């Protein structure tokens, strides 16, 4: 492998660091990686080091934003992405998918005042059968999208609406902007699109369930690691916003098999690990006594 390809390899994984960190230290880091060894091929250990150090740098950089607003935005984004993924799997109308995509885009870019009416519209549309009666689900279903018929299934949408109100109120009062999230979050609805139209794949079949559980577990594990690095409760709040509304369903309707029970217990355990880590004080370094 040529030196140019090796440098390109390291520059690719250097993107794990925040852009400001790369601008300030990127050239020095690349120079150290290329001059530290005569080998022409990149080192897997150094690549793993870049990824882990970049993850830690991003976790610490996230603490520059108010923790509750940042965590709430992240949790609402996860709920909106799940709503869009299920809309794709349910073959919902283009109007409903467009509204779901607009809400995801608003939360992804940190546009709290744009996300507010979209979140309220999604919540009211989904709960129209409970609010207005079953007659509200007859004629405009192609425009308004699916309607849930029990309060338990409406819990995520209620949290989405309440959270959007809180973010918009904070944005209007303090004019404090939210962070723009990276576009790789869009891989979640993309995965839903692939699974929905995969030949031979059943609706909400075993592959769907495994992919969903895998994505959720990876993201929650990343939250545990980020919390351990930065000791901030923002990721615990985001996980609570996403996990707890879903827990309402198995509480009122207990799972029928051990697999579903294990799934929910795993999500709750990861959430509790995040909560415990967020409020655990960092060890105070021992001061050395002068000789």
Beta strands, then each sheet from edge to edge (+ up, - down):
end
